[in-house]
Amino acid sequence: MRQQRFLSAFVLFFFLQTISFAQETNQQRVLGNWSGNIELPTAKLGVIFRISAEDDSLSCKMDVPLQGAEDLPVSKVSLEKEKIILTVKMIQGVYEGQLKNDSTLEGTWEQRGAKFPLTLKKTKTITKLKRPQTPQGPFPYLSEEVEYSNPKSGFLLAGTLTIPEDTNNCPAVILISGSGAQDRDETIFQHKPFWVIADFLSRNGIAVLRVDDRGVGGSEGHLSEATSEDFAGDVIAGIDFLKSKDRINPEKIGLIGHSEGGLIAPLVASQTRDVAFIVLLAGPGITGEQILYKQNDLLLAAMGMDQNAIDKNSKLQQAIFNIIQTEKDSAKQIDRLQRAYSNGMYPMLNAEQKVAIDAQVAEVNNAWFRFFLSYDPAPTLKKVKCPVLALNGAKDLQVLANINLNAIKEALKEGGNTNFKTIKLEQLNHLFQQCKTGAVAEYGEIEETISPEVLEIIKNWIGNVSK
């Protein structure tokens, strides 16, 4: 009897050891880099999970190269037999996969209620996005990390100033980024268009100041609490800073604004005589509300959405804009926005879906969006007396070329400005890349950061107006 108990205990111990060994084996099998593609309506979105062992547990990081996302923390890694669950709380995503063999995981990616099949393959190397235009040293110009304050806001702003070597009295430009939290390079999908522009111009005799937005990088402040008018104040502070630099001609300081930056540049030029010229890259000539209606229809169509779905989204957009512009009570406004986004189903939504709606409400329920929605650039453009160059890509689906360039042209004419030029560039998108459709999904897939033709046009035009 005693021997039987001993044998039973031995069998149990052996069984437990076998389970432990199997778990350790599976843990070893899942270690490494796993990559795959989420099939979206208009593109494949590549994702990479990098699973490693940390003490006695597993840890993981996630990359989404086309979105410029690296080292996203995977908050929880669960492995049970051959089933693995990777929870990425930061983006409300979960991958659940089954280990089919040593090199294949088959499963599903779920994010905010949407599910996509996702097969991951183990790979030894991680393919990096190619960005051939990203500047490489040595650089034939001076590069200086700078800081200065906006006296009105009190915020410190940080950036990089590049100045051609062996030059005095050179022209200079300040680069003004588009909407959202942008760093000094206006980094998007690992493209760094502002660095490319700064490098090119400084190699060709033009000093360039590029600056982190408020609350980004080395700059102080809170982006969500500011409007385009506040950002114009930051640019004016940058002009004052450049005027203090010995090598820069204080009478030849210009502005280059991209997207919303093309709205801010005229605001600055209308407020100070210290702006010698402005370049508008996909700058708006009509109200933000008009831009967003047209942008919505074209971008959704480019994503493959049918007309009924586009029309439904347009009605939602109209409802949202109407609430923002008419509802003055903040509590009622938030409640109405939540109900509009949830299409009358708000009480029935789960906690995760409510979080997603809250994020959408926060994007439109702020000072910046309210200003952008109603602001008409035309009256400001009529006050601009310095030379103006306005460029748009013919395939820009965010700021449409024809309607915006025409509006800019008419406003400048009406204001009596005769020194301006507007150019529509074929085959270029909102980032001024050579493209096929202009869809946002292409931005990260395209290796080109900005068309060399655009760089040449800007350089030559600045050279002519700065003589």
VEXVO-304447 format. One record per residue (C-alpha): residue number from 1; residue in three letters; x, y, z. Coordinates in Angstrom, 3 decimals, padded with zeros to 6 digits. Example, Ala and Ser with C-alpha at 12.3 -4.5 7.8 and 13.67 -1.06 7.14 Angstrom:
<recs>
<1 Ala <012.300 -004.500 007.800>>;
<2 Ser <013.670 -001.060 007.140>>;
</recs>
This chain:
<recs>
<1 Met <000.000 000.000 000.000>>;
<2 Arg <002.809 002.337 000.931>>;
<3 Gln <004.636 001.467 -002.341>>;
<4 Gln <001.439 002.113 -004.350>>;
<5 Arg <001.147 005.577 -002.762>>;
<6 Phe <004.779 006.221 -003.652>>;
<7 Leu <004.200 005.132 -007.264>>;
<8 Ser <001.089 007.342 -007.537>>;
<9 Ala <003.014 010.299 -006.186>>;
<10 Phe <005.843 009.564 -008.631>>;
<11 Val <003.395 009.378 -011.569>>;
<12 Leu <001.797 012.700 -010.495>>;
<13 Phe <005.225 014.323 -010.165>>;
<14 Phe <006.228 013.011 -013.610>>;
<15 Phe <002.945 014.285 -015.104>>;
<16 Leu <003.458 017.764 -013.639>>;
<17 Gln <007.037 017.830 -014.872>>;
<18 Thr <005.794 016.871 -018.363>>;
<19 Ile <003.298 019.780 -018.351>>;
<20 Ser <006.021 022.157 -017.173>>;
<21 Phe <008.409 020.890 -019.869>>;
<22 Ala <005.703 021.305 -022.561>>;
<23 Gln <005.035 024.872 -021.391>>;
<24 Glu <008.751 025.660 -021.461>>;
<25 Thr <008.984 024.156 -024.956>>;
<26 Asn <006.110 026.305 -026.220>>;
<27 Gln <007.645 029.336 -024.554>>;
<28 Gln <010.871 028.713 -026.461>>;
<29 Arg <008.906 028.255 -029.685>>;
<30 Val <007.190 031.649 -029.455>>;
<31 Leu <010.369 033.609 -028.762>>;
<32 Gly <011.520 035.814 -031.644>>;
<33 Asn <010.157 038.204 -034.247>>;
<34 Trp <006.701 037.533 -035.711>>;
<35 Ser <005.423 039.539 -038.659>>;
<36 Gly <002.229 039.596 -040.721>>;
<37 Asn <-000.230 041.817 -042.581>>;
<38 Ile <-003.643 043.079 -041.522>>;
<39 Glu <-005.746 043.294 -044.698>>;
<40 Leu <-007.475 046.678 -044.796>>;
<41 Pro <-009.877 047.774 -047.581>>;
<42 Thr <-007.180 049.633 -049.520>>;
<43 Ala <-003.879 048.445 -048.105>>;
<44 Lys <-001.936 045.858 -046.170>>;
<45 Leu <-000.855 047.067 -042.741>>;
<46 Gly <002.253 045.221 -041.646>>;
<47 Val <002.701 044.493 -037.943>>;
<48 Ile <005.607 042.967 -036.033>>;
<49 Phe <005.578 041.408 -032.560>>;
<50 Arg <008.963 040.948 -030.895>>;
<51 Ile <008.596 038.359 -028.132>>;
<52 Ser <011.404 037.849 -025.631>>;
<53 Ala <011.991 036.118 -022.301>>;
<54 Glu <012.322 038.288 -019.225>>;
<55 Asp <013.227 036.331 -016.077>>;
<56 Asp <010.638 033.535 -015.986>>;
<57 Ser <007.993 035.360 -018.030>>;
<58 Leu <007.428 036.584 -021.570>>;
<59 Ser <007.489 040.211 -022.713>>;
<60 Cys <006.714 041.742 -026.087>>;
<61 Lys <006.969 044.919 -028.149>>;
<62 Met <004.882 045.769 -031.216>>;
<63 Asp <005.913 047.690 -034.343>>;
<64 Val <003.624 049.085 -037.056>>;
<65 Pro <006.230 050.370 -039.562>>;
<66 Leu <003.857 052.084 -042.015>>;
<67 Gln <002.439 054.156 -039.171>>;
<68 Gly <005.882 054.973 -037.818>>;
<69 Ala <005.078 053.134 -034.573>>;
<70 Glu <007.938 051.334 -032.847>>;
<71 Asp <008.286 049.638 -029.468>>;
<72 Leu <004.590 049.818 -028.557>>;
<73 Pro <004.408 048.039 -025.188>>;
<74 Val <002.410 044.820 -025.166>>;
<75 Ser <000.857 045.103 -021.719>>;
<76 Lys <000.097 041.405 -021.270>>;
<77 Val <001.442 038.196 -022.810>>;
<78 Ser <-000.583 035.044 -022.050>>;
<79 Leu <000.573 031.609 -023.215>>;
<80 Glu <-001.552 028.550 -022.549>>;
<81 Lys <-000.371 025.404 -024.277>>;
<82 Glu <-000.182 026.494 -027.937>>;
<83 Lys <-002.479 029.503 -027.631>>;
<84 Ile <-000.995 032.987 -027.195>>;
<85 Ile <-002.789 036.247 -026.396>>;
<86 Leu <-001.017 039.589 -026.835>>;
<87 Thr <-002.824 042.569 -025.315>>;
<88 Val <-001.777 046.053 -026.462>>;
<89 Lys <-003.701 048.265 -024.066>>;
<90 Met <-002.255 051.516 -025.460>>;
<91 Ile <-004.133 051.084 -028.752>>;
<92 Gln <-006.952 048.880 -027.407>>;
<93 Gly <-005.837 045.927 -029.504>>;
<94 Val <-005.599 042.187 -028.852>>;
<95 Tyr <-003.989 039.440 -030.911>>;
<96 Glu <-005.115 035.876 -030.234>>;
<97 Gly <-003.217 033.200 -032.111>>;
<98 Gln <-002.637 029.455 -032.260>>;
<99 Leu <000.845 028.051 -032.733>>;
<100 Lys <000.562 025.826 -035.811>>;
<101 Asn <004.249 025.017 -036.042>>;
<102 Asp <007.569 026.555 -035.064>>;
<103 Ser <007.208 029.348 -037.628>>;
<104 Thr <003.471 030.054 -037.907>>;
<105 Leu <000.837 031.632 -035.671>>;
<106 Glu <-002.715 031.746 -036.996>>;
<107 Gly <-005.216 034.007 -035.327>>;
<108 Thr <-007.171 037.246 -035.156>>;
<109 Trp <-006.352 040.870 -034.459>>;
<110 Glu <-009.178 042.723 -032.704>>;
<111 Gln <-009.202 046.480 -032.151>>;
<112 Arg <-012.109 048.577 -030.912>>;
<113 Gly <-014.680 045.987 -031.946>>;
<114 Ala <-013.246 045.320 -035.435>>;
<115 Lys <-011.727 041.891 -036.150>>;
<116 Phe <-009.191 040.929 -038.827>>;
<117 Pro <-007.600 037.555 -039.570>>;
<118 Leu <-003.863 037.763 -038.960>>;
<119 Thr <-001.284 035.069 -039.664>>;
<120 Leu <002.170 035.730 -038.246>>;
<121 Lys <005.392 034.202 -039.554>>;
<122 Lys <008.598 033.988 -037.567>>;
<123 Thr <011.443 035.945 -039.115>>;
<124 Lys <015.078 036.448 -038.139>>;
<125 Thr <015.330 039.943 -039.560>>;
<126 Ile <012.949 042.907 -039.403>>;
<127 Thr <012.525 044.795 -042.653>>;
<128 Lys <013.022 048.514 -042.192>>;
<129 Leu <011.126 051.065 -044.245>>;
<130 Lys <013.255 052.683 -046.926>>;
<131 Arg <013.487 056.459 -046.652>>;
<132 Pro <016.289 057.327 -049.106>>;
<133 Gln <015.814 061.105 -048.805>>;
<134 Thr <016.416 061.231 -045.048>>;
<135 Pro <019.570 063.384 -044.791>>;
<136 Gln <022.883 061.698 -044.097>>;
<137 Gly <026.059 063.439 -042.910>>;
<138 Pro <028.537 064.934 -043.234>>;
<139 Phe <026.589 068.172 -043.684>>;
<140 Pro <028.049 071.206 -045.486>>;
<141 Tyr <026.254 073.654 -043.212>>;
<142 Leu <026.091 074.592 -039.527>>;
<143 Ser <023.424 072.915 -037.392>>;
<144 Glu <022.512 074.369 -034.015>>;
<145 Glu <020.038 073.210 -031.362>>;
<146 Val <018.168 076.347 -030.267>>;
<147 Glu <015.649 077.501 -027.678>>;
<148 Tyr <013.634 080.705 -027.372>>;
<149 Ser <010.444 081.841 -025.660>>;
<150 Asn <007.134 083.148 -026.864>>;
<151 Pro <006.778 086.220 -024.596>>;
<152 Lys <002.980 086.160 -024.882>>;
<153 Ser <002.490 082.543 -023.750>>;
<154 Gly <005.704 082.242 -021.762>>;
<155 Phe <006.365 078.834 -023.321>>;
<156 Leu <009.862 077.747 -024.286>>;
<157 Leu <010.162 076.494 -027.870>>;
<158 Ala <012.927 074.180 -029.058>>;
<159 Gly <014.190 073.495 -032.541>>;
<160 Thr <017.085 073.166 -034.962>>;
<161 Leu <018.604 075.998 -036.966>>;
<162 Thr <020.679 075.139 -040.045>>;
<163 Ile <022.808 077.924 -041.552>>;
<164 Pro <024.949 077.718 -044.711>>;
<165 Glu <028.672 077.868 -043.935>>;
<166 Asp <030.829 080.817 -044.987>>;
<167 Thr <027.876 083.092 -045.596>>;
<168 Asn <026.518 086.340 -044.210>>;
<169 Asn <023.213 088.076 -044.778>>;
<170 Cys <021.580 084.897 -046.061>>;
<171 Pro <017.791 084.539 -046.391>>;
<172 Ala <016.044 082.325 -043.843>>;
<173 Val <012.770 080.465 -043.484>>;
<174 Ile <010.724 079.094 -040.608>>;
<175 Leu <008.937 075.801 -041.285>>;
<176 Ile <005.371 075.620 -039.907>>;
<177 Ser <003.872 072.161 -039.475>>;
<178 Gly <000.414 070.829 -040.208>>;
<179 Ser <-002.273 069.904 -037.679>>;
<180 Gly <-001.675 067.582 -034.766>>;
<181 Ala <001.324 067.080 -032.516>>;
<182 Gln <004.315 067.383 -034.842>>;
<183 Asp <008.013 067.275 -034.082>>;
<184 Arg <010.489 069.622 -035.759>>;
<185 Asp <010.931 067.202 -038.693>>;
<186 Glu <007.146 066.809 -039.171>>;
<187 Thr <007.788 063.074 -038.874>>;
<188 Ile <005.060 060.916 -040.396>>;
<189 Phe <005.296 057.227 -041.340>>;
<190 Gln <009.060 057.547 -040.670>>;
<191 His <009.265 060.253 -043.349>>;
<192 Lys <010.914 063.477 -042.149>>;
<193 Pro <009.810 066.064 -044.726>>;
<194 Phe <010.892 069.141 -042.774>>;
<195 Trp <014.388 067.751 -042.298>>;
<196 Val <014.575 066.990 -046.028>>;
<197 Ile <013.461 070.555 -046.849>>;
<198 Ala <015.863 072.096 -044.330>>;
<199 Asp <018.793 070.027 -045.587>>;
<200 Phe <018.104 070.906 -049.219>>;
<201 Leu <017.638 074.627 -048.656>>;
<202 Ser <020.636 074.989 -046.331>>;
<203 Arg <022.809 073.231 -048.916>>;
<204 Asn <021.607 075.958 -051.295>>;
<205 Gly <022.303 079.076 -049.266>>;
<206 Ile <019.115 079.410 -047.180>>;
<207 Ala <019.005 079.167 -043.381>>;
<208 Val <016.138 077.112 -041.955>>;
<209 Leu <014.526 077.030 -038.519>>;
<210 Arg <012.344 074.015 -037.766>>;
<211 Val <010.661 073.765 -034.370>>;
<212 Asp <008.854 071.216 -032.202>>;
<213 Asp <005.155 071.996 -031.734>>;
<214 Arg <003.921 072.964 -028.290>>;
<215 Gly <004.161 070.026 -025.900>>;
<216 Val <006.270 067.988 -028.343>>;
<217 Gly <009.974 067.186 -027.993>>;
<218 Gly <011.745 070.064 -026.289>>;
<219 Ser <008.886 072.588 -026.548>>;
<220 Glu <006.654 073.539 -023.640>>;
<221 Gly <002.905 074.050 -023.663>>;
<222 His <-000.259 072.089 -024.390>>;
<223 Leu <-001.309 071.609 -027.998>>;
<224 Ser <-004.966 070.902 -027.267>>;
<225 Glu <-005.442 074.227 -025.506>>;
<226 Ala <-004.121 076.346 -028.395>>;
<227 Thr <-005.530 077.512 -031.743>>;
<228 Ser <-003.912 078.455 -035.041>>;
<229 Glu <-003.795 082.043 -033.776>>;
<230 Asp <-001.707 080.923 -030.793>>;
<231 Phe <000.650 079.043 -033.103>>;
<232 Ala <001.015 082.232 -035.149>>;
<233 Gly <002.377 083.826 -031.977>>;
<234 Asp <004.958 081.047 -031.719>>;
<235 Val <006.075 081.774 -035.292>>;
<236 Ile <006.407 085.502 -034.581>>;
<237 Ala <008.653 084.588 -031.632>>;
<238 Gly <010.730 082.532 -034.079>>;
<239 Ile <011.061 085.519 -036.420>>;
<240 Asp <012.306 087.679 -033.539>>;
<241 Phe <014.820 084.966 -032.677>>;
<242 Leu <016.132 084.802 -036.270>>;
<243 Lys <016.477 088.583 -036.406>>;
<244 Ser <019.013 088.309 -033.575>>;
<245 Lys <021.297 085.955 -035.528>>;
<246 Asp <024.333 087.644 -037.121>>;
<247 Arg <024.493 085.550 -040.297>>;
<248 Ile <020.842 086.033 -041.235>>;
<249 Asn <019.468 088.985 -043.170>>;
<250 Pro <016.597 090.271 -040.982>>;
<251 Glu <014.842 091.655 -044.060>>;
<252 Lys <014.779 088.287 -045.838>>;
<253 Ile <012.990 086.060 -043.350>>;
<254 Gly <010.157 084.009 -044.872>>;
<255 Leu <007.736 081.255 -043.870>>;
<256 Ile <006.996 077.831 -045.330>>;
<257 Gly <003.755 076.337 -044.008>>;
<258 His <002.404 072.872 -044.733>>;
<259 Ser <-001.348 072.153 -044.491>>;
<260 Glu <-002.502 073.997 -041.342>>;
<261 Gly <000.904 075.690 -041.455>>;
<262 Gly <-000.309 077.190 -044.746>>;
<263 Leu <-003.163 078.743 -042.796>>;
<264 Ile <-000.853 080.040 -040.048>>;
<265 Ala <001.716 081.648 -042.368>>;
<266 Pro <-000.750 084.258 -043.773>>;
<267 Leu <-001.943 084.982 -040.224>>;
<268 Val <001.652 085.836 -039.282>>;
<269 Ala <002.301 087.804 -042.492>>;
<270 Ser <-000.826 089.887 -041.859>>;
<271 Gln <000.341 090.778 -038.347>>;
<272 Thr <003.987 091.770 -038.898>>;
<273 Arg <006.001 093.447 -041.629>>;
<274 Asp <008.985 091.228 -040.772>>;
<275 Val <007.787 088.467 -043.148>>;
<276 Ala <009.550 088.836 -046.510>>;
<277 Phe <007.665 086.020 -048.301>>;
<278 Ile <005.509 082.961 -047.643>>;
<279 Val <005.279 079.519 -049.243>>;
<280 Leu <001.991 077.632 -048.791>>;
<281 Leu <002.288 073.861 -049.211>>;
<282 Ala <-001.243 072.439 -049.460>>;
<283 Gly <-002.494 075.475 -047.562>>;
<284 Pro <-006.256 075.994 -047.170>>;
<285 Gly <-008.103 078.746 -049.001>>;
<286 Ile <-011.582 077.839 -047.694>>;
<287 Thr <-013.042 077.178 -044.232>>;
<288 Gly <-012.118 074.092 -042.259>>;
<289 Glu <-015.734 072.924 -042.413>>;
<290 Gln <-015.688 072.993 -046.231>>;
<291 Ile <-012.312 071.248 -046.323>>;
<292 Leu <-013.444 068.462 -043.992>>;
<293 Tyr <-016.659 067.755 -045.938>>;
<294 Lys <-014.749 067.340 -049.196>>;
<295 Gln <-011.892 065.483 -047.499>>;
<296 Asn <-014.307 063.026 -045.868>>;
<297 Asp <-015.956 061.982 -049.136>>;
<298 Leu <-012.715 061.549 -051.085>>;
<299 Leu <-010.739 059.728 -048.381>>;
<300 Leu <-013.561 057.285 -047.651>>;
<301 Ala <-014.011 056.604 -051.369>>;
<302 Ala <-010.258 055.967 -051.649>>;
<303 Met <-010.626 053.427 -048.822>>;
<304 Gly <-013.164 051.511 -050.928>>;
<305 Met <-016.251 052.546 -048.957>>;
<306 Asp <-019.537 052.463 -050.895>>;
<307 Gln <-021.589 055.608 -051.504>>;
<308 Asn <-024.290 054.735 -048.964>>;
<309 Ala <-021.687 054.442 -046.218>>;
<310 Ile <-020.037 057.693 -047.344>>;
<311 Asp <-023.395 059.494 -047.288>>;
<312 Lys <-024.129 058.134 -043.814>>;
<313 Asn <-020.765 059.355 -042.557>>;
<314 Ser <-021.381 062.776 -044.148>>;
<315 Lys <-024.657 063.100 -042.251>>;
<316 Leu <-022.866 062.222 -039.021>>;
<317 Gln <-020.197 064.806 -039.830>>;
<318 Gln <-022.864 067.489 -040.417>>;
<319 Ala <-024.520 066.615 -037.114>>;
<320 Ile <-021.202 066.825 -035.252>>;
<321 Phe <-020.294 070.184 -036.778>>;
<322 Asn <-023.761 071.573 -036.043>>;
<323 Ile <-023.479 070.591 -032.372>>;
<324 Ile <-020.035 072.199 -032.057>>;
<325 Gln <-021.186 075.438 -033.656>>;
<326 Thr <-024.582 075.828 -031.936>>;
<327 Glu <-024.472 074.146 -028.508>>;
<328 Lys <-022.963 076.558 -025.954>>;
<329 Asp <-023.475 074.461 -022.813>>;
<330 Ser <-020.324 072.310 -022.500>>;
<331 Ala <-021.965 069.414 -020.627>>;
<332 Lys <-024.851 069.257 -023.103>>;
<333 Gln <-022.405 069.503 -025.993>>;
<334 Ile <-020.422 066.467 -024.808>>;
<335 Asp <-023.605 064.451 -024.254>>;
<336 Arg <-024.972 065.345 -027.693>>;
<337 Leu <-021.641 064.527 -029.363>>;
<338 Gln <-021.484 061.146 -027.650>>;
<339 Arg <-025.010 060.327 -028.762>>;
<340 Ala <-024.354 061.488 -032.303>>;
<341 Tyr <-021.208 059.353 -032.591>>;
<342 Ser <-022.940 056.292 -031.183>>;
<343 Asn <-025.930 056.840 -033.512>>;
<344 Gly <-028.457 056.658 -030.704>>;
<345 Met <-027.020 053.433 -029.250>>;
<346 Tyr <-024.843 054.963 -026.538>>;
<347 Pro <-026.627 053.297 -023.561>>;
<348 Met <-026.130 049.878 -025.199>>;
<349 Leu <-022.386 050.179 -025.825>>;
<350 Asn <-019.808 048.269 -023.838>>;
<351 Ala <-017.048 049.989 -021.885>>;
<352 Glu <-014.447 049.588 -024.643>>;
<353 Gln <-016.731 051.132 -027.277>>;
<354 Lys <-017.529 054.041 -024.954>>;
<355 Val <-013.809 054.716 -024.575>>;
<356 Ala <-013.474 054.853 -028.378>>;
<357 Ile <-016.354 057.345 -028.629>>;
<358 Asp <-014.889 059.448 -025.824>>;
<359 Ala <-011.638 059.655 -027.816>>;
<360 Gln <-013.561 060.810 -030.919>>;
<361 Val <-015.415 063.445 -028.904>>;
<362 Ala <-012.131 064.739 -027.454>>;
<363 Glu <-010.752 065.206 -030.982>>;
<364 Val <-013.505 067.670 -031.913>>;
<365 Asn <-014.458 069.140 -028.533>>;
<366 Asn <-011.521 071.524 -028.111>>;
<367 Ala <-010.505 075.099 -028.878>>;
<368 Trp <-008.316 074.172 -031.848>>;
<369 Phe <-011.048 072.278 -033.707>>;
<370 Arg <-013.707 074.918 -033.082>>;
<371 Phe <-011.386 077.597 -034.496>>;
<372 Phe <-010.358 075.503 -037.508>>;
<373 Leu <-013.947 074.568 -038.341>>;
<374 Ser <-015.170 078.141 -038.712>>;
<375 Tyr <-012.013 080.033 -039.725>>;
<376 Asp <-012.097 081.508 -043.241>>;
<377 Pro <-008.564 082.200 -044.597>>;
<378 Ala <-009.778 084.644 -047.284>>;
<379 Pro <-009.996 087.858 -045.190>>;
<380 Thr <-006.480 087.232 -043.854>>;
<381 Leu <-005.067 086.448 -047.305>>;
<382 Lys <-006.453 089.780 -048.540>>;
<383 Lys <-004.184 091.516 -046.007>>;
<384 Val <-001.004 089.713 -047.146>>;
<385 Lys <001.218 092.056 -049.160>>;
<386 Cys <004.465 090.052 -049.322>>;
<387 Pro <005.258 087.601 -052.197>>;
<388 Val <003.340 084.314 -051.994>>;
<389 Leu <003.990 080.894 -053.555>>;
<390 Ala <001.139 078.385 -053.206>>;
<391 Leu <001.640 074.739 -054.225>>;
<392 Asn <-000.837 071.858 -054.184>>;
<393 Gly <-000.687 068.287 -055.381>>;
<394 Ala <-003.327 067.370 -057.957>>;
<395 Lys <-003.951 064.098 -056.079>>;
<396 Asp <-004.207 065.722 -052.645>>;
<397 Leu <-007.355 064.263 -051.039>>;
<398 Gln <-007.010 066.261 -047.825>>;
<399 Val <-006.706 069.822 -049.157>>;
<400 Leu <-008.075 069.737 -052.697>>;
<401 Ala <-005.907 071.581 -055.202>>;
<402 Asn <-008.387 073.365 -057.478>>;
<403 Ile <-010.806 074.812 -054.961>>;
<404 Asn <-008.113 075.892 -052.485>>;
<405 Leu <-005.634 077.300 -055.004>>;
<406 Asn <-008.422 079.253 -056.698>>;
<407 Ala <-009.626 080.641 -053.371>>;
<408 Ile <-006.074 081.680 -052.430>>;
<409 Lys <-005.580 083.327 -055.839>>;
<410 Glu <-008.868 085.249 -055.652>>;
<411 Ala <-008.250 086.483 -052.105>>;
<412 Leu <-004.730 087.703 -052.929>>;
<413 Lys <-005.997 089.452 -056.074>>;
<414 Glu <-008.841 091.086 -054.198>>;
<415 Gly <-006.372 092.338 -051.597>>;
<416 Gly <-004.212 093.932 -054.291>>;
<417 Asn <-001.269 091.525 -054.076>>;
<418 Thr <000.279 091.117 -057.533>>;
<419 Asn <003.411 089.185 -056.512>>;
<420 Phe <002.127 085.649 -056.120>>;
<421 Lys <002.229 082.328 -057.918>>;
<422 Thr <-000.025 079.268 -057.619>>;
<423 Ile <000.999 075.871 -059.012>>;
<424 Lys <-000.902 072.582 -059.183>>;
<425 Leu <001.522 069.669 -059.443>>;
<426 Glu <000.372 066.497 -061.161>>;
<427 Gln <000.632 063.077 -059.487>>;
<428 Leu <001.493 064.539 -056.068>>;
<429 Asn <-000.432 063.889 -052.837>>;
<430 His <-000.858 065.899 -049.627>>;
<431 Leu <002.750 065.203 -048.632>>;
<432 Phe <003.949 066.111 -052.143>>;
<433 Gln <004.992 062.533 -052.896>>;
<434 Gln <004.644 060.953 -056.331>>;
<435 Cys <001.625 058.688 -055.844>>;
<436 Lys <-001.056 056.606 -057.559>>;
<437 Thr <-004.292 057.535 -055.781>>;
<438 Gly <-003.529 060.119 -053.095>>;
<439 Ala <-004.996 057.895 -050.362>>;
<440 Val <-003.531 058.234 -046.862>>;
<441 Ala <-002.756 054.503 -046.920>>;
<442 Glu <-000.109 055.201 -049.577>>;
<443 Tyr <001.865 057.728 -047.527>>;
<444 Gly <003.867 055.122 -045.637>>;
<445 Glu <004.225 052.748 -048.590>>;
<446 Ile <005.907 055.375 -050.777>>;
<447 Glu <009.683 055.584 -050.323>>;
<448 Glu <009.885 059.181 -051.564>>;
<449 Thr <009.523 061.738 -048.766>>;
<450 Ile <008.959 064.803 -050.959>>;
<451 Ser <009.232 065.335 -054.707>>;
<452 Pro <012.607 066.823 -055.767>>;
<453 Glu <010.624 068.975 -058.209>>;
<454 Val <008.920 070.692 -055.277>>;
<455 Leu <012.254 071.338 -053.570>>;
<456 Glu <013.640 072.931 -056.734>>;
<457 Ile <010.547 075.116 -057.199>>;
<458 Ile <010.765 076.402 -053.614>>;
<459 Lys <014.530 077.040 -053.804>>;
<460 Asn <014.345 078.894 -057.116>>;
<461 Trp <011.349 080.994 -056.105>>;
<462 Ile <012.938 082.050 -052.793>>;
<463 Gly <016.124 082.906 -054.695>>;
<464 Asn <014.189 085.177 -057.043>>;
<465 Val <012.148 087.013 -054.392>>;
<466 Ser <015.181 087.404 -052.100>>;
<467 Lys <017.400 089.197 -054.648>>;
</recs>
